[in-house]
Amino acid sequence: MTDLTRPVAAVSETLRDQVRRAGEGVQLRIGQALRAKVAGDDAQQRAQRIWGAEGARWFTPSDPVWRVHADAAMFPGGVTALLLQMLHPMAMAGVAGHSGYKGDPWGRLQRTSTYLATTTFGTVEHAEETIAMVRGIHDRVRGKDELGRPYRASDPHLLMWVHIAEVDSFLRAFQTYATTPLTPEEADTYVAQAAVSARLLGVVDPPTSVAGLEAELASYRPELETTPAAREAARFLLLSPPLPWPARPGYGALAAGGVALLPDWARDLLGLPMPDVVARWVAQPLGQLGASTVRWAMAGLEDRRSAPMAPRAGAPRRSA
């Protein structure tokens, strides 16, 4: 290198370093904003309790349920799950009457994400405490749907619907948007592992394979319908998210990716006109872009999923 080229190389290296640092700063800010929305302003404290606590856990990082629930594909998958769940009129009545999804949508999301994180990544002690707390809440949630039919959140039949709608949606999202989808055997294992906390929550005989999951979903089809409350909730979720305008394009990409994962019959019931060709070639690529962006942003956080590993806990006993 000549005397003339050394200063040029030094400036070039400095510029590259500045660009890299600026990119890392943007990555960190986006990651922190996402985490605050999903996990709350006290996300770091919650993360420390989940990841930092010592003790036996049901799952390890190599387990399919850990891989699925830790991935950014959960963002579009969560949209899919909410849209699918609202097709059961009694489940929708419970959400409309008790969840406060309009007045406190982020609070509802944060409670759900904390439950999933604790029961997937946390210690057995913390997972069982969280499940017991949610069961106590379910025992108090009851009412009537729009046709006057009584419901209660602790009803095993309703709990089954909420569970299978979630598991199917999360699995669809991971298989579509993750960098390395599960093998068929791993997908069966995911369904079985997701059933661990579901049993303790009150779901009776949850499916433990993809075939069983598909059969259980099909058995609920005659009960599903679109109610005014479901249409209102879908409009709120897809068209009126409580977000500033600069954040809405990114959310729109994730939401489009979530809608694309819905079965055709579910999109038809919800009145979401999206032909298969549009779902495959427009909405799914948007979902992929959104999930990839979230994955990049969350990778910039320093306290990522590094729980101290204790011996795997045995299978919990069934709840009575």
C-alpha positions as CSV (number, residue, x, y, z in Angstrom):
1,M,0.0,0.0,0.0
2,T,1.4,3.4,-1.0
3,D,1.4,6.5,1.1
4,L,-1.4,7.9,-1.0
5,T,-3.7,5.0,-0.5
6,R,-3.3,4.6,3.2
7,P,-5.4,7.7,4.1
8,V,-8.1,6.6,1.6
9,A,-8.2,3.1,3.1
10,A,-8.4,4.6,6.7
11,V,-11.3,6.8,5.7
12,S,-13.1,4.0,4.0
13,E,-12.7,1.8,7.1
14,T,-14.0,4.6,9.3
15,L,-17.1,5.1,7.1
16,R,-17.8,1.4,7.1
17,D,-17.5,1.3,10.9
18,Q,-19.9,4.3,11.2
19,V,-22.4,2.7,8.9
20,R,-22.2,-0.5,10.9
21,R,-22.7,1.2,14.2
22,A,-25.6,3.2,12.8
23,G,-27.2,0.0,11.5
24,E,-26.8,-1.6,14.9
25,G,-28.3,1.4,16.6
26,V,-31.4,1.2,14.3
27,Q,-31.6,-2.5,14.9
28,L,-31.5,-2.1,18.6
29,R,-34.1,0.7,18.7
30,I,-36.5,-1.4,16.5
31,G,-35.9,-4.5,18.7
32,Q,-36.6,-2.5,21.9
33,A,-39.7,-1.0,20.5
34,L,-41.0,-4.4,19.4
35,R,-40.2,-6.0,22.7
36,A,-41.9,-3.2,24.6
37,K,-45.1,-3.6,22.6
38,V,-45.2,-7.4,22.9
39,A,-43.9,-7.8,26.4
40,G,-44.5,-4.4,28.1
41,D,-42.3,-1.6,29.4
42,D,-41.0,-4.0,32.1
43,A,-39.9,-6.5,29.4
44,Q,-36.4,-6.7,30.7
45,Q,-37.5,-7.6,34.2
46,R,-40.0,-10.2,32.8
47,A,-37.2,-11.7,30.6
48,Q,-34.9,-12.0,33.6
49,R,-37.6,-13.9,35.5
50,I,-38.2,-16.2,32.6
51,W,-34.7,-16.7,31.3
52,G,-32.6,-16.0,34.3
53,A,-34.3,-18.3,36.9
54,E,-32.6,-21.6,37.7
55,G,-34.6,-24.8,37.8
56,A,-36.0,-27.6,35.7
57,R,-37.8,-26.8,32.6
58,W,-40.2,-28.8,30.4
59,F,-38.3,-28.0,27.2
60,T,-34.9,-27.1,25.9
61,P,-33.7,-24.9,23.0
62,S,-33.6,-28.0,20.7
63,D,-37.2,-28.9,21.2
64,P,-39.7,-28.0,18.4
65,V,-42.0,-26.0,20.8
66,W,-39.0,-23.8,21.9
67,R,-38.0,-23.2,18.3
68,V,-41.5,-22.3,17.1
69,H,-42.4,-20.0,20.0
70,A,-39.0,-18.2,19.9
71,D,-39.2,-17.4,16.2
72,A,-40.4,-14.2,14.6
73,A,-43.0,-16.2,12.6
74,M,-45.1,-15.9,15.8
75,F,-45.9,-12.4,14.8
76,P,-48.0,-13.2,11.7
77,G,-49.0,-16.5,13.3
78,G,-50.5,-14.5,16.2
79,V,-52.7,-12.6,13.7
80,T,-53.8,-15.9,12.2
81,A,-54.6,-17.4,15.6
82,L,-56.7,-14.4,16.7
83,L,-58.7,-14.3,13.4
84,L,-59.3,-18.1,13.6
85,Q,-60.3,-18.1,17.3
86,M,-62.9,-15.3,16.8
87,L,-64.9,-17.6,14.5
88,H,-66.3,-19.5,17.5
89,P,-69.2,-17.3,18.7
90,M,-68.8,-18.3,22.4
91,A,-65.1,-17.7,22.4
92,M,-65.6,-14.4,20.6
93,A,-68.3,-13.4,23.2
94,G,-65.8,-14.0,25.9
95,V,-63.1,-11.9,24.2
96,A,-65.6,-9.0,23.5
97,G,-67.0,-9.1,27.0
98,H,-64.0,-9.6,29.2
99,S,-60.6,-9.1,27.4
100,G,-60.7,-5.3,26.9
101,Y,-59.0,-5.8,23.6
102,K,-60.1,-2.3,22.3
103,G,-59.3,-0.4,25.5
104,D,-56.1,-2.2,26.2
105,P,-55.0,-4.2,23.2
106,W,-51.3,-4.1,24.0
107,G,-52.0,-5.2,27.6
108,R,-53.9,-8.2,26.3
109,L,-51.1,-9.1,23.9
110,Q,-48.5,-8.7,26.7
111,R,-50.4,-11.0,29.0
112,T,-50.7,-13.6,26.2
113,S,-47.0,-13.4,25.2
114,T,-45.9,-13.7,28.9
115,Y,-48.1,-16.8,29.3
116,L,-46.6,-18.4,26.2
117,A,-43.0,-17.4,27.1
118,T,-43.3,-18.7,30.7
119,T,-44.9,-22.0,29.8
120,T,-42.4,-22.6,27.0
121,F,-39.1,-21.2,28.2
122,G,-39.6,-20.7,32.0
123,T,-39.0,-23.1,34.9
124,V,-41.6,-25.7,35.7
125,E,-42.4,-23.8,39.0
126,H,-43.1,-20.5,37.2
127,A,-45.0,-22.2,34.4
128,E,-47.3,-24.0,36.8
129,E,-47.8,-20.8,38.8
130,T,-48.8,-18.9,35.6
131,I,-51.2,-21.7,34.5
132,A,-52.9,-21.7,37.9
133,M,-53.3,-17.9,37.7
134,V,-54.9,-18.1,34.3
135,R,-57.2,-20.9,35.4
136,G,-58.4,-18.7,38.3
137,I,-59.2,-15.9,35.8
138,H,-61.1,-18.4,33.5
139,D,-63.2,-19.5,36.5
140,R,-64.6,-16.0,36.8
141,V,-65.2,-15.4,33.1
142,R,-68.7,-16.3,32.0
143,G,-71.7,-14.8,30.2
144,K,-73.9,-15.3,27.1
145,D,-73.1,-15.0,23.5
146,E,-75.1,-13.0,20.9
147,L,-77.8,-15.7,20.7
148,G,-78.2,-15.9,24.4
149,R,-76.3,-19.2,24.8
150,P,-74.3,-19.3,28.1
151,Y,-70.5,-19.8,28.0
152,R,-67.7,-20.0,30.5
153,A,-64.0,-19.6,29.8
154,S,-63.2,-22.7,31.8
155,D,-65.3,-24.9,29.6
156,P,-63.0,-27.6,28.3
157,H,-64.7,-27.5,24.9
158,L,-64.0,-23.8,24.4
159,L,-60.5,-24.2,25.8
160,M,-59.9,-26.9,23.2
161,W,-60.9,-24.6,20.4
162,V,-58.7,-21.8,21.6
163,H,-55.8,-24.2,22.0
164,I,-56.0,-25.9,18.6
165,A,-56.6,-22.6,16.8
166,E,-53.4,-21.3,18.3
167,V,-51.3,-24.4,17.7
168,D,-52.4,-24.8,14.1
169,S,-51.8,-21.1,13.4
170,F,-48.3,-21.0,15.0
171,L,-47.3,-24.2,13.2
172,R,-48.5,-22.9,9.8
173,A,-46.6,-19.6,10.4
174,F,-43.4,-21.4,11.3
175,Q,-43.6,-23.8,8.4
176,T,-44.1,-20.8,6.0
177,Y,-41.9,-18.1,7.4
178,A,-39.1,-19.7,9.5
179,T,-35.7,-20.1,8.0
180,T,-35.7,-23.8,8.7
181,P,-39.2,-25.4,8.9
182,L,-39.9,-28.5,11.1
183,T,-39.7,-32.0,9.6
184,P,-43.0,-33.9,9.7
185,E,-41.8,-35.8,12.8
186,E,-40.8,-32.5,14.5
187,A,-44.2,-31.0,13.6
188,D,-45.9,-33.9,15.4
189,T,-43.6,-33.3,18.4
190,Y,-44.5,-29.7,18.4
191,V,-48.2,-30.5,18.7
192,A,-47.5,-33.0,21.5
193,Q,-45.3,-30.5,23.4
194,A,-47.8,-27.7,23.1
195,A,-50.3,-30.0,24.7
196,V,-48.3,-30.1,28.0
197,S,-49.4,-26.8,29.3
198,A,-52.9,-27.1,27.6
199,R,-53.7,-30.1,29.8
200,L,-52.8,-28.3,33.0
201,L,-55.0,-25.4,31.8
202,G,-58.0,-27.6,31.5
203,V,-58.0,-28.9,27.9
204,V,-59.1,-32.6,27.9
205,D,-57.1,-34.9,25.6
206,P,-55.5,-32.3,23.4
207,P,-54.1,-33.6,20.1
208,T,-50.6,-34.8,20.1
209,S,-49.9,-35.1,16.3
210,V,-50.6,-33.0,13.2
211,A,-53.2,-35.5,12.0
212,G,-54.9,-35.3,15.3
213,L,-54.8,-31.5,15.2
214,E,-56.4,-31.4,11.8
215,A,-59.1,-33.9,12.8
216,E,-59.9,-31.8,15.9
217,L,-60.1,-28.6,13.9
218,A,-62.5,-30.2,11.3
219,S,-64.8,-31.4,14.2
220,Y,-65.4,-27.7,15.2
221,R,-66.4,-26.5,11.7
222,P,-70.2,-26.9,12.2
223,E,-69.9,-24.6,15.3
224,L,-68.1,-21.8,13.6
225,E,-69.8,-18.6,12.2
226,T,-69.2,-14.9,11.8
227,T,-70.9,-12.7,14.3
228,P,-71.0,-8.9,14.3
229,A,-68.6,-9.0,17.2
230,A,-66.1,-11.1,15.2
231,R,-66.4,-8.7,12.2
232,E,-65.8,-5.7,14.4
233,A,-62.8,-7.4,16.0
234,A,-61.3,-8.4,12.7
235,R,-61.7,-4.8,11.4
236,F,-60.0,-3.5,14.5
237,L,-57.1,-6.0,14.2
238,L,-56.5,-5.5,10.5
239,L,-57.6,-1.9,9.7
240,S,-57.4,0.1,12.9
241,P,-54.4,-1.1,14.9
242,P,-53.4,1.2,17.8
243,L,-50.1,2.2,16.1
244,P,-48.6,5.4,14.8
245,W,-48.8,5.8,11.0
246,P,-45.1,5.2,10.4
247,A,-45.4,1.8,12.1
248,R,-48.4,0.7,10.1
249,P,-46.8,-0.5,6.9
250,G,-44.6,-3.0,8.9
251,Y,-47.7,-4.1,10.8
252,G,-49.6,-4.4,7.6
253,A,-47.0,-6.8,6.2
254,L,-47.3,-9.0,9.2
255,A,-51.1,-8.8,9.2
256,A,-51.2,-9.7,5.5
257,G,-48.9,-12.6,6.1
258,G,-51.3,-13.8,8.9
259,V,-54.4,-13.5,6.8
260,A,-52.7,-15.5,4.0
261,L,-52.2,-18.4,6.4
262,L,-55.9,-18.8,7.2
263,P,-57.7,-21.7,5.5
264,D,-59.9,-20.6,2.6
265,W,-63.1,-21.3,4.5
266,A,-62.0,-19.1,7.4
267,R,-61.2,-16.2,5.1
268,D,-64.6,-16.7,3.5
269,L,-66.4,-16.6,6.9
270,L,-64.6,-13.5,7.9
271,G,-65.3,-11.8,4.6
272,L,-61.6,-11.3,3.8
273,P,-61.4,-11.5,0.0
274,M,-58.0,-13.0,-0.7
275,P,-57.8,-15.5,-3.6
276,D,-55.2,-18.2,-3.2
277,V,-53.0,-16.7,-5.9
278,V,-52.9,-13.4,-4.0
279,A,-52.3,-15.1,-0.7
280,R,-49.4,-17.1,-2.1
281,W,-47.7,-14.5,-4.3
282,V,-48.4,-11.2,-2.6
283,A,-49.5,-11.7,1.1
284,Q,-47.1,-14.5,2.0
285,P,-44.1,-12.6,0.6
286,L,-45.2,-9.6,2.7
287,G,-45.4,-11.8,5.7
288,Q,-42.0,-13.2,5.0
289,L,-40.6,-9.7,4.7
290,G,-42.2,-8.7,8.0
291,A,-41.1,-11.8,9.9
292,S,-37.5,-11.4,8.6
293,T,-37.4,-7.8,9.7
294,V,-38.7,-8.7,13.2
295,R,-36.1,-11.5,13.3
296,W,-33.3,-9.1,12.4
297,A,-34.5,-6.5,14.9
298,M,-34.9,-8.9,17.8
299,A,-31.4,-10.4,17.2
300,G,-30.0,-7.0,18.2
301,L,-31.1,-7.3,21.8
302,E,-28.4,-8.4,24.2
303,D,-30.5,-10.5,26.6
304,R,-31.6,-13.0,24.1
305,R,-32.9,-16.5,25.2
306,S,-30.0,-17.7,27.3
307,A,-31.7,-19.6,30.1
308,P,-29.5,-21.6,32.5
309,M,-30.3,-25.2,31.6
310,A,-31.3,-27.6,34.3
311,P,-32.2,-31.3,33.7
312,R,-35.4,-31.6,31.8
313,A,-38.5,-32.0,34.0
314,G,-40.7,-35.0,33.8
315,A,-44.1,-34.8,32.2
316,P,-46.6,-33.0,34.6
317,R,-49.5,-34.7,36.0
318,R,-52.9,-34.1,34.3
319,S,-55.0,-31.5,36.0
320,A,-58.3,-32.8,37.4
